[in-house]
Amino acid sequence: EYDSLSEKEDRLKVDEAVSIIVELMCIRTPTIRIGGTEYPTDLVHHRLSQLTCEHIEYVLDSMSRITAKIGNIKAYLTAALFNAPATLEHHIQAEINYDFAQ
């Protein structure tokens, strides 16, 4: 899915997201801190293994809409990637609801 995603999105941004995913998947400590919370490494690895190109596209699209200053972009992107499998369906439903309301 990398090639397909790289055709739709900025390749450098896709590479940054993939780099963070790979880095997190290589961690072997008992826990990983994401968004100020310690999570079991197995949970983080499981969530990241659920990521598809749709999740990464969702994260990159969300990042492109942010207008506030982000102090630690890597931490922000890490949290967004970690949370994407748990939030994508709600995001899609909210978009549908918004479109129908218009």
N, CA, C and O atoms as CSV, one atom per row, in Angstrom:
chain,resi,resn,atom,element,x,y,z
A,1,GLU,N,N,0.808,-1.191,0.000
A,1,GLU,CA,C,0.000,0.000,0.000
A,1,GLU,C,C,0.861,1.270,0.000
A,1,GLU,O,O,0.356,2.364,-0.251
A,2,TYR,N,N,2.150,1.124,0.279
A,2,TYR,CA,C,3.045,2.280,0.358
A,2,TYR,C,C,3.065,3.048,-0.961
A,2,TYR,O,O,2.938,4.272,-0.968
A,3,ASP,N,N,3.223,2.335,-2.073
A,3,ASP,CA,C,3.296,3.007,-3.368
A,3,ASP,C,C,2.005,3.752,-3.688
A,3,ASP,O,O,2.038,4.879,-4.180
A,4,SER,N,N,0.885,3.128,-3.410
A,4,SER,CA,C,-0.413,3.759,-3.650
A,4,SER,C,C,-0.572,5.014,-2.798
A,4,SER,O,O,-1.017,6.053,-3.285
A,5,LEU,N,N,-0.208,4.909,-1.533
A,5,LEU,CA,C,-0.313,6.055,-0.626
A,5,LEU,C,C,0.634,7.171,-1.036
A,5,LEU,O,O,0.277,8.347,-0.964
A,6,SER,N,N,1.830,6.815,-1.463
A,6,SER,CA,C,2.821,7.815,-1.869
A,6,SER,C,C,2.399,8.569,-3.119
A,6,SER,O,O,2.851,9.690,-3.351
A,7,GLU,N,N,1.533,7.960,-3.926
A,7,GLU,CA,C,1.026,8.652,-5.113
A,7,GLU,C,C,-0.017,9.699,-4.723
A,7,GLU,O,O,-0.138,10.729,-5.386
A,8,LYS,N,N,-0.779,9.439,-3.639
A,8,LYS,CA,C,-1.834,10.352,-3.199
A,8,LYS,C,C,-1.312,11.447,-2.284
A,8,LYS,O,O,-1.771,12.588,-2.342
A,9,GLU,N,N,-0.353,11.098,-1.442
A,9,GLU,CA,C,0.147,11.997,-0.406
A,9,GLU,C,C,1.594,12.399,-0.702
A,9,GLU,O,O,2.264,11.777,-1.527
A,10,ASP,N,N,2.056,13.423,-0.036
A,10,ASP,CA,C,3.448,13.861,-0.128
A,10,ASP,C,C,4.348,12.734,0.373
A,10,ASP,O,O,4.238,12.313,1.525
A,11,ARG,N,N,5.235,12.249,-0.490
A,11,ARG,CA,C,6.094,11.101,-0.172
A,11,ARG,C,C,6.931,11.346,1.083
A,11,ARG,O,O,7.129,10.421,1.870
A,12,LEU,N,N,7.422,12.559,1.288
A,12,LEU,CA,C,8.225,12.854,2.470
A,12,LEU,C,C,7.396,12.720,3.751
A,12,LEU,O,O,7.899,12.242,4.767
A,13,LYS,N,N,6.139,13.138,3.705
A,13,LYS,CA,C,5.269,13.003,4.868
A,13,LYS,C,C,4.939,11.538,5.133
A,13,LYS,O,O,4.897,11.105,6.285
A,14,VAL,N,N,4.710,10.789,4.084
A,14,VAL,CA,C,4.467,9.351,4.234
A,14,VAL,C,C,5.701,8.691,4.840
A,14,VAL,O,O,5.588,7.863,5.745
A,15,ASP,N,N,6.878,9.058,4.340
A,15,ASP,CA,C,8.120,8.484,4.867
A,15,ASP,C,C,8.322,8.815,6.340
A,15,ASP,O,O,8.799,7.974,7.101
A,16,GLU,N,N,7.970,10.020,6.748
A,16,GLU,CA,C,8.088,10.393,8.161
A,16,GLU,C,C,7.167,9.526,9.016
A,16,GLU,O,O,7.570,9.040,10.073
A,17,ALA,N,N,5.939,9.335,8.561
A,17,ALA,CA,C,4.990,8.502,9.307
A,17,ALA,C,C,5.489,7.067,9.390
A,17,ALA,O,O,5.444,6.457,10.458
A,18,VAL,N,N,5.958,6.530,8.289
A,18,VAL,CA,C,6.483,5.160,8.266
A,18,VAL,C,C,7.699,5.043,9.175
A,18,VAL,O,O,7.855,4.040,9.871
A,19,SER,N,N,8.549,6.039,9.176
A,19,SER,CA,C,9.736,6.030,10.032
A,19,SER,C,C,9.354,5.961,11.506
A,19,SER,O,O,9.970,5.223,12.275
A,20,ILE,N,N,8.350,6.720,11.897
A,20,ILE,CA,C,7.890,6.693,13.288
A,20,ILE,C,C,7.303,5.321,13.627
A,20,ILE,O,O,7.562,4.784,14.704
A,21,ILE,N,N,6.525,4.760,12.722
A,21,ILE,CA,C,5.940,3.442,12.946
A,21,ILE,C,C,7.039,2.397,13.128
A,21,ILE,O,O,6.988,1.594,14.059
A,22,VAL,N,N,8.018,2.410,12.247
A,22,VAL,CA,C,9.124,1.450,12.336
A,22,VAL,C,C,9.890,1.622,13.641
A,22,VAL,O,O,10.229,0.641,14.304
A,23,GLU,N,N,10.157,2.860,14.004
A,23,GLU,CA,C,10.872,3.130,15.257
A,23,GLU,C,C,10.115,2.566,16.451
A,23,GLU,O,O,10.710,1.924,17.317
A,24,LEU,N,N,8.806,2.801,16.504
A,24,LEU,CA,C,7.999,2.293,17.611
A,24,LEU,C,C,7.929,0.766,17.616
A,24,LEU,O,O,7.941,0.146,18.680
A,25,MET,N,N,7.857,0.168,16.440
A,25,MET,CA,C,7.790,-1.297,16.361
A,25,MET,C,C,9.093,-1.955,16.797
A,25,MET,O,O,9.099,-3.129,17.167
A,26,CYS,N,N,10.183,-1.220,16.757
A,26,CYS,CA,C,11.493,-1.763,17.157
A,26,CYS,C,C,11.739,-1.657,18.660
A,26,CYS,O,O,12.677,-2.266,19.175
A,27,ILE,N,N,10.912,-0.895,19.365
A,27,ILE,CA,C,11.105,-0.723,20.809
A,27,ILE,C,C,10.750,-2.017,21.524
A,27,ILE,O,O,9.718,-2.630,21.253
A,28,ARG,N,N,11.624,-2.423,22.446
A,28,ARG,CA,C,11.415,-3.667,23.191
A,28,ARG,C,C,11.319,-3.448,24.699
A,28,ARG,O,O,11.345,-4.412,25.464
A,29,THR,N,N,11.208,-2.201,25.130
A,29,THR,CA,C,11.035,-1.925,26.558
A,29,THR,C,C,9.628,-2.369,26.968
A,29,THR,O,O,8.776,-2.553,26.099
A,30,PRO,N,N,9.361,-2.545,28.256
A,30,PRO,CA,C,8.031,-3.004,28.683
A,30,PRO,C,C,6.894,-2.036,28.344
A,30,PRO,O,O,5.767,-2.459,28.087
A,31,THR,N,N,7.200,-0.728,28.347
A,31,THR,CA,C,6.173,0.261,28.040
A,31,THR,C,C,6.715,1.311,27.079
A,31,THR,O,O,7.923,1.490,26.924
A,32,ILE,N,N,5.765,2.000,26.437
A,32,ILE,CA,C,6.092,3.106,25.538
A,32,ILE,C,C,5.205,4.281,25.930
A,32,ILE,O,O,3.994,4.124,26.090
A,33,ARG,N,N,5.805,5.456,26.082
A,33,ARG,CA,C,5.047,6.658,26.442
A,33,ARG,C,C,4.514,7.313,25.171
A,33,ARG,O,O,5.264,7.643,24.251
A,34,ILE,N,N,3.198,7.489,25.152
A,34,ILE,CA,C,2.536,8.164,24.038
A,34,ILE,C,C,1.534,9.137,24.622
A,34,ILE,O,O,0.659,8.751,25.397
A,35,GLY,N,N,1.664,10.394,24.251
A,35,GLY,CA,C,0.741,11.414,24.732
A,35,GLY,C,C,0.718,11.536,26.243
A,35,GLY,O,O,-0.328,11.822,26.827
A,36,GLY,N,N,1.852,11.323,26.879
A,36,GLY,CA,C,1.945,11.463,28.328
A,36,GLY,C,C,1.490,10.238,29.113
A,36,GLY,O,O,1.502,10.256,30.344
A,37,THR,N,N,1.092,9.181,28.421
A,37,THR,CA,C,0.630,7.957,29.080
A,37,THR,C,C,1.540,6.797,28.700
A,37,THR,O,O,1.941,6.656,27.545
A,38,GLU,N,N,1.855,5.975,29.687
A,38,GLU,CA,C,2.645,4.767,29.435
A,38,GLU,C,C,1.694,3.648,28.990
A,38,GLU,O,O,0.719,3.342,29.675
A,39,TYR,N,N,1.988,3.053,27.851
A,39,TYR,CA,C,1.202,1.933,27.341
A,39,TYR,C,C,2.092,0.703,27.262
A,39,TYR,O,O,3.289,0.818,26.997
A,40,PRO,N,N,1.518,-0.476,27.491
A,40,PRO,CA,C,2.307,-1.692,27.305
A,40,PRO,C,C,2.788,-1.767,25.851
A,40,PRO,O,O,2.031,-1.486,24.922
A,41,THR,N,N,4.023,-2.141,25.674
A,41,THR,CA,C,4.607,-2.212,24.333
A,41,THR,C,C,3.796,-3.119,23.421
A,41,THR,O,O,3.630,-2.819,22.239
A,42,ASP,N,N,3.290,-4.225,23.957
A,42,ASP,CA,C,2.485,-5.133,23.132
A,42,ASP,C,C,1.235,-4.444,22.587
A,42,ASP,O,O,0.848,-4.678,21.442
A,43,LEU,N,N,0.604,-3.598,23.399
A,43,LEU,CA,C,-0.576,-2.862,22.939
A,43,LEU,C,C,-0.201,-1.893,21.826
A,43,LEU,O,O,-0.899,-1.807,20.816
A,44,VAL,N,N,0.888,-1.168,22.004
A,44,VAL,CA,C,1.339,-0.218,20.982
A,44,VAL,C,C,1.639,-0.963,19.685
A,44,VAL,O,O,1.217,-0.532,18.612
A,45,HIS,N,N,2.358,-2.065,19.775
A,45,HIS,CA,C,2.689,-2.847,18.575
A,45,HIS,C,C,1.419,-3.371,17.904
A,45,HIS,O,O,1.312,-3.366,16.678
A,46,HIS,N,N,0.458,-3.824,18.715
A,46,HIS,CA,C,-0.800,-4.330,18.153
A,46,HIS,C,C,-1.544,-3.229,17.406
A,46,HIS,O,O,-1.997,-3.438,16.281
A,47,ARG,N,N,-1.672,-2.057,18.028
A,47,ARG,CA,C,-2.374,-0.943,17.380
A,47,ARG,C,C,-1.682,-0.556,16.077
A,47,ARG,O,O,-2.338,-0.346,15.057
A,48,LEU,N,N,-0.359,-0.464,16.119
A,48,LEU,CA,C,0.373,-0.055,14.915
A,48,LEU,C,C,0.266,-1.105,13.816
A,48,LEU,O,O,0.267,-0.766,12.633
A,49,SER,N,N,0.173,-2.379,14.199
A,49,SER,CA,C,0.043,-3.435,13.188
A,49,SER,C,C,-1.320,-3.383,12.508
A,49,SER,O,O,-1.494,-3.984,11.448
A,50,GLN,N,N,-2.285,-2.685,13.088
A,50,GLN,CA,C,-3.612,-2.522,12.499
A,50,GLN,C,C,-3.660,-1.398,11.465
A,50,GLN,O,O,-4.634,-1.287,10.721
A,51,LEU,N,N,-2.632,-0.572,11.411
A,51,LEU,CA,C,-2.642,0.570,10.498
A,51,LEU,C,C,-2.690,0.123,9.050
A,51,LEU,O,O,-1.991,-0.804,8.641
A,52,THR,N,N,-3.532,0.803,8.283
A,52,THR,CA,C,-3.607,0.600,6.841
A,52,THR,C,C,-3.307,1.935,6.171
A,52,THR,O,O,-3.090,2.943,6.844
A,53,CYS,N,N,-3.296,1.933,4.859
A,53,CYS,CA,C,-3.048,3.190,4.160
A,53,CYS,C,C,-4.156,4.200,4.464
A,53,CYS,O,O,-3.905,5.405,4.472
A,54,GLU,N,N,-5.391,3.716,4.716
A,54,GLU,CA,C,-6.483,4.626,5.051
A,54,GLU,C,C,-6.218,5.339,6.376
A,54,GLU,O,O,-6.510,6.528,6.511
A,55,HIS,N,N,-5.668,4.620,7.352
A,55,HIS,CA,C,-5.342,5.249,8.636
A,55,HIS,C,C,-4.266,6.324,8.466
A,55,HIS,O,O,-4.375,7.421,9.013
A,56,ILE,N,N,-3.243,5.991,7.709
A,56,ILE,CA,C,-2.146,6.948,7.515
A,56,ILE,C,C,-2.634,8.152,6.724
A,56,ILE,O,O,-2.259,9.286,7.021
A,57,GLU,N,N,-3.459,7.914,5.731
A,57,GLU,CA,C,-4.039,9.018,4.960
A,57,GLU,C,C,-4.891,9.913,5.871
A,57,GLU,O,O,-4.839,11.138,5.763
A,58,TYR,N,N,-5.665,9.306,6.754
A,58,TYR,CA,C,-6.483,10.035,7.725
A,58,TYR,C,C,-5.605,10.897,8.628
A,58,TYR,O,O,-5.920,12.063,8.870
A,59,VAL,N,N,-4.511,10.335,9.125
A,59,VAL,CA,C,-3.606,11.086,10.006
A,59,VAL,C,C,-2.973,12.246,9.237
A,59,VAL,O,O,-2.939,13.370,9.737
A,60,LEU,N,N,-2.479,11.989,8.039
A,60,LEU,CA,C,-1.837,13.051,7.258
A,60,LEU,C,C,-2.833,14.147,6.893
A,60,LEU,O,O,-2.498,15.332,6.909
A,61,ASP,N,N,-4.056,13.744,6.564
A,61,ASP,CA,C,-5.083,14.735,6.249
A,61,ASP,C,C,-5.403,15.574,7.487
A,61,ASP,O,O,-5.530,16.795,7.397
A,62,SER,N,N,-5.531,14.926,8.630
A,62,SER,CA,C,-5.797,15.646,9.874
A,62,SER,C,C,-4.660,16.605,10.209
A,62,SER,O,O,-4.898,17.730,10.651
A,63,MET,N,N,-3.432,16.159,9.998
A,63,MET,CA,C,-2.270,17.005,10.274
A,63,MET,C,C,-2.269,18.238,9.366
A,63,MET,O,O,-1.868,19.322,9.787
A,64,SER,N,N,-2.715,18.070,8.132
A,64,SER,CA,C,-2.706,19.205,7.198
A,64,SER,C,C,-3.742,20.264,7.562
A,64,SER,O,O,-3.649,21.398,7.093
A,65,ARG,N,N,-4.733,19.910,8.395
A,65,ARG,CA,C,-5.785,20.842,8.787
A,65,ARG,C,C,-5.458,21.608,10.070
A,65,ARG,O,O,-6.166,22.551,10.421
A,66,ILE,N,N,-4.415,21.220,10.758
A,66,ILE,CA,C,-4.082,21.849,12.037
A,66,ILE,C,C,-3.532,23.251,11.793
A,66,ILE,O,O,-2.638,23.450,10.971
A,67,THR,N,N,-4.080,24.207,12.515
A,67,THR,CA,C,-3.598,25.584,12.384
A,67,THR,C,C,-2.860,26.049,13.637
A,67,THR,O,O,-2.178,27.074,13.616
A,68,ALA,N,N,-2.996,25.304,14.718
A,68,ALA,CA,C,-2.309,25.670,15.970
A,68,ALA,C,C,-0.841,25.249,15.903
A,68,ALA,O,O,-0.478,24.319,15.183
A,69,LYS,N,N,-0.021,25.944,16.657
A,69,LYS,CA,C,1.395,25.593,16.734
A,69,LYS,C,C,1.534,24.304,17.550
A,69,LYS,O,O,0.948,24.167,18.624
A,70,ILE,N,N,2.311,23.375,17.025
A,70,ILE,CA,C,2.569,22.104,17.707
A,70,ILE,C,C,4.003,22.138,18.197
A,70,ILE,O,O,4.935,22.291,17.407
A,71,GLY,N,N,4.178,21.994,19.499
A,71,GLY,CA,C,5.512,22.082,20.093
A,71,GLY,C,C,6.402,20.900,19.756
A,71,GLY,O,O,7.577,21.085,19.439
A,72,ASN,N,N,5.869,19.694,19.819
A,72,ASN,CA,C,6.651,18.493,19.553
A,72,ASN,C,C,5.916,17.697,18.483
A,72,ASN,O,O,5.061,16.869,18.796
A,73,ILE,N,N,6.247,17.947,17.232
A,73,ILE,CA,C,5.526,17.352,16.113
A,73,ILE,C,C,5.659,15.833,16.099
A,73,ILE,O,O,4.715,15.134,15.728
A,74,LYS,N,N,6.825,15.310,16.500
A,74,LYS,CA,C,7.010,13.854,16.512
A,74,LYS,C,C,6.078,13.210,17.534
A,74,LYS,O,O,5.458,12.188,17.239
A,75,ALA,N,N,5.968,13.787,18.725
A,75,ALA,CA,C,5.073,13.256,19.751
A,75,ALA,C,C,3.621,13.342,19.288
A,75,ALA,O,O,2.838,12.424,19.532
A,76,TYR,N,N,3.265,14.418,18.636
A,76,TYR,CA,C,1.903,14.612,18.150
A,76,TYR,C,C,1.571,13.578,17.075
A,76,TYR,O,O,0.510,12.955,17.106
A,77,LEU,N,N,2.483,13.404,16.134
A,77,LEU,CA,C,2.288,12.437,15.055
A,77,LEU,C,C,2.263,11.014,15.602
A,77,LEU,O,O,1.488,10.183,15.130
A,78,THR,N,N,3.109,10.729,16.595
A,78,THR,CA,C,3.121,9.411,17.227
A,78,THR,C,C,1.761,9.113,17.850
A,78,THR,O,O,1.212,8.028,17.660
A,79,ALA,N,N,1.220,10.069,18.589
A,79,ALA,CA,C,-0.086,9.883,19.216
A,79,ALA,C,C,-1.187,9.725,18.169
A,79,ALA,O,O,-2.092,8.909,18.342
A,80,ALA,N,N,-1.118,10.488,17.102
A,80,ALA,CA,C,-2.124,10.398,16.046
A,80,ALA,C,C,-2.095,9.026,15.379
A,80,ALA,O,O,-3.145,8.437,15.123
A,81,LEU,N,N,-0.908,8.523,15.100
A,81,LEU,CA,C,-0.784,7.198,14.489
A,81,LEU,C,C,-1.272,6.107,15.434
A,81,LEU,O,O,-1.966,5.181,15.013
A,82,PHE,N,N,-0.910,6.214,16.713
A,82,PHE,CA,C,-1.335,5.237,17.709
A,82,PHE,C,C,-2.859,5.212,17.836
A,82,PHE,O,O,-3.456,4.143,17.968
A,83,ASN,N,N,-3.483,6.382,17.797
A,83,ASN,CA,C,-4.929,6.476,17.985
A,83,ASN,C,C,-5.748,6.236,16.719
A,83,ASN,O,O,-6.953,6.001,16.808
A,84,ALA,N,N,-5.135,6.289,15.569
A,84,ALA,CA,C,-5.867,6.178,14.305
A,84,ALA,C,C,-6.740,4.928,14.208
A,84,ALA,O,O,-7.892,5.043,13.789
A,85,PRO,N,N,-6.254,3.740,14.574
A,85,PRO,CA,C,-7.138,2.567,14.463
A,85,PRO,C,C,-8.366,2.644,15.370
A,85,PRO,O,O,-9.381,2.004,15.093
A,86,ALA,N,N,-8.281,3.411,16.434
A,86,ALA,CA,C,-9.398,3.531,17.375
A,86,ALA,C,C,-10.327,4.692,17.046
A,86,ALA,O,O,-11.390,4.810,17.654
A,87,THR,N,N,-9.953,5.554,16.098
A,87,THR,CA,C,-10.757,6.756,15.847
A,87,THR,C,C,-11.213,6.932,14.396
A,87,THR,O,O,-12.065,7.780,14.131
A,88,LEU,N,N,-10.683,6.171,13.465
A,88,LEU,CA,C,-10.998,6.382,12.047
A,88,LEU,C,C,-12.494,6.253,11.762
A,88,LEU,O,O,-13.064,7.101,11.074
A,89,GLU,N,N,-13.128,5.218,12.275
A,89,GLU,CA,C,-14.552,5.017,11.984
A,89,GLU,C,C,-15.410,6.160,12.528
A,89,GLU,O,O,-16.376,6.570,11.885
A,90,HIS,N,N,-15.061,6.675,13.709
A,90,HIS,CA,C,-15.797,7.812,14.257
A,90,HIS,C,C,-15.585,9.061,13.400
A,90,HIS,O,O,-16.507,9.853,13.209
A,91,HIS,N,N,-14.385,9.228,12.895
A,91,HIS,CA,C,-14.083,10.357,12.011
A,91,HIS,C,C,-14.931,10.275,10.739
A,91,HIS,O,O,-15.520,11.268,10.311
A,92,ILE,N,N,-14.985,9.098,10.148
A,92,ILE,CA,C,-15.768,8.910,8.920
A,92,ILE,C,C,-17.237,9.210,9.189
A,92,ILE,O,O,-17.888,9.889,8.395
A,93,GLN,N,N,-17.760,8.711,10.301
A,93,GLN,CA,C,-19.167,8.962,10.637
A,93,GLN,C,C,-19.423,10.451,10.854
A,93,GLN,O,O,-20.447,10.976,10.415
A,94,ALA,N,N,-18.505,11.128,11.523
A,94,ALA,CA,C,-18.669,12.576,11.742
A,94,ALA,C,C,-18.657,13.332,10.423
A,94,ALA,O,O,-19.403,14.299,10.267
A,95,GLU,N,N,-17.833,12.919,9.475
A,95,GLU,CA,C,-17.784,13.563,8.161
A,95,GLU,C,C,-19.105,13.336,7.422
A,95,GLU,O,O,-19.640,14.255,6.801
A,96,ILE,N,N,-19.623,12.119,7.492
A,96,ILE,CA,C,-20.902,11.815,6.841
A,96,ILE,C,C,-22.026,12.646,7.464
A,96,ILE,O,O,-22.851,13.223,6.757
A,97,ASN,N,N,-22.042,12.694,8.780
A,97,ASN,CA,C,-23.078,13.487,9.465
A,97,ASN,C,C,-22.998,14.947,9.059
A,97,ASN,O,O,-24.025,15.586,8.831
A,98,TYR,N,N,-21.795,15.476,8.967
A,98,TYR,CA,C,-21.606,16.878,8.572
A,98,TYR,C,C,-22.118,17.106,7.148
A,98,TYR,O,O,-22.829,18.075,6.880
A,99,ASP,N,N,-21.744,16.195,6.238
A,99,ASP,CA,C,-22.169,16.341,4.846
A,99,ASP,C,C,-23.687,16.313,4.714
A,99,ASP,O,O,-24.260,17.106,3.967
A,100,PHE,N,N,-24.343,15.405,5.438
A,100,PHE,CA,C,-25.788,15.324,5.369
A,100,PHE,C,C,-26.462,16.552,5.973
A,100,PHE,O,O,-27.531,16.965,5.522
A,101,ALA,N,N,-25.846,17.122,6.977
A,101,ALA,CA,C,-26.408,18.314,7.617
A,101,ALA,C,C,-26.356,19.522,6.680
A,101,ALA,O,O,-27.178,20.433,6.783
A,102,GLN,N,N,-25.394,19.521,5.776
A,102,GLN,CA,C,-25.246,20.622,4.832
A,102,GLN,C,C,-26.294,20.486,3.758
A,102,GLN,O,O,-26.357,21.313,2.848
